[in-house]
Amino acid sequence: MLVCEILREDRCETLKFGAGNIMKTKELTKQVRDKVVEKYEAGLGYKKISRALNISLSTIKSIIRKWKEYGTTANLPRGGRPPKLKSRTRRK
């Protein structure tokens, strides 16, 4: 699978090529996620924030939900396959 990253001012886009399809995932920068929370705390609703920042409504909801649950807008670690080697074995 070939992965290509394109950096823009407000988003990091990752294009994944493989198995005959192209998937596009976007990860918002911390500054943009902080701005979403800032506008939410100022009393704006999800729709108004979505229109003002040109971000989908579902993304706004997930950013605010994560912020309420974890108290941060930073990217949280994702799950994945456990490493084959333990950290102690890797150091040798």
C-alpha positions in Angstrom: 0.0 0.0 0.0 1.4 3.4 -1.0 0.7 6.3 1.5 1.0 9.9 0.5 0.7 12.8 2.9 -0.3 16.3 1.8 0.1 19.1 4.3 -2.2 22.1 4.2 -2.5 25.0 6.5 -5.4 23.5 8.6 -5.4 19.8 7.7 -3.1 16.9 7.2 -4.5 14.8 4.4 -3.4 11.2 3.9 -4.1 9.4 0.7 -3.9 5.6 0.7 -3.6 3.8 -2.6 -4.1 0.0 -2.7 -6.5 -2.8 -3.6 -8.0 -0.7 -6.4 -9.4 2.1 -4.3 -8.4 5.4 -3.0 -9.3 6.4 0.6 -8.9 9.9 1.9 -8.6 10.6 5.6 -8.2 14.0 7.1 -6.9 14.8 10.5 -7.5 18.3 11.8 -4.6 20.2 13.4 -4.7 20.8 17.2 -5.2 24.6 16.6 -8.4 23.9 14.6 -9.7 21.4 17.2 -8.9 24.0 19.9 -10.9 26.6 17.9 -13.9 24.3 17.8 -13.9 23.9 21.6 -13.3 27.7 22.0 -16.4 28.4 19.9 -18.4 25.8 21.8 -17.5 27.3 25.1 -18.5 30.7 23.8 -22.0 29.3 23.3 -22.2 28.6 19.6 -24.1 25.5 18.5 -22.7 22.6 16.5 -24.3 23.9 13.2 -22.9 27.4 13.6 -19.4 26.1 14.4 -19.6 23.7 11.4 -20.6 26.5 9.0 -18.0 29.0 10.5 -15.1 26.6 10.2 -16.3 24.6 7.1 -16.0 21.3 9.0 -18.6 18.6 8.9 -21.2 18.4 11.7 -20.2 14.9 12.7 -16.6 16.0 13.0 -17.6 18.9 15.3 -19.7 16.5 17.4 -16.8 14.0 17.8 -14.3 16.7 18.7 -16.6 18.1 21.4 -17.5 14.6 22.7 -13.8 13.7 23.0 -13.1 17.0 24.7 -15.9 16.4 27.2 -14.9 12.8 27.9 -11.1 13.2 28.1 -10.6 16.9 28.7 -8.2 17.4 25.8 -8.2 18.0 22.1 -5.0 16.2 21.4 -5.0 13.1 19.2 -5.5 10.0 21.4 -3.5 6.8 20.9 -5.2 4.4 18.6 -5.5 0.7 19.0 -3.6 -1.7 16.9 -1.8 -5.0 16.7 0.4 -5.5 19.8 4.2 -5.5 19.0 5.8 -8.9 18.3 8.8 -8.0 20.4 8.6 -6.8 24.0 10.4 -3.5 24.7 13.1 -5.4 26.7 13.9 -7.7 23.7 13.9 -4.8 21.3 16.7 -3.1 23.3 19.1 -6.0 23.1 
